[in-house]
């Protein structure tokens, strides 16, 4: 009887933890996630700028 009660308690705790994890997964990003997204965007912009600069250099080199 005691083991049955412990199994039910364990199952209830597991369900509560899973429900808590679902509640914690909100759509609103936190400050760290926003900072990471800003860094990602800045790196993409920098990469595109370097790529454009390389194309311009290549185009000007073809003229000689």
C-alpha positions, 0 to 999 in steps of 0.5 A: 500500500505504501509503495502504491502511494509513493508511485502516485506521488512520484507520478504527480510530481512528474506531471507537475514538473512537466506542466511547469516546464510548459508554462516556462516556455513562453513566446516572449524572449528574455533579455539574454535571448534578445541579446543573442538575437541582436548579436546574430543579426549584427554578425549576419549584417557584417558578413553581408557587408564583407561579401559585398566589399569582396564583390566590389573589389573583384569587380574593380579588379576585372576592369584592369 
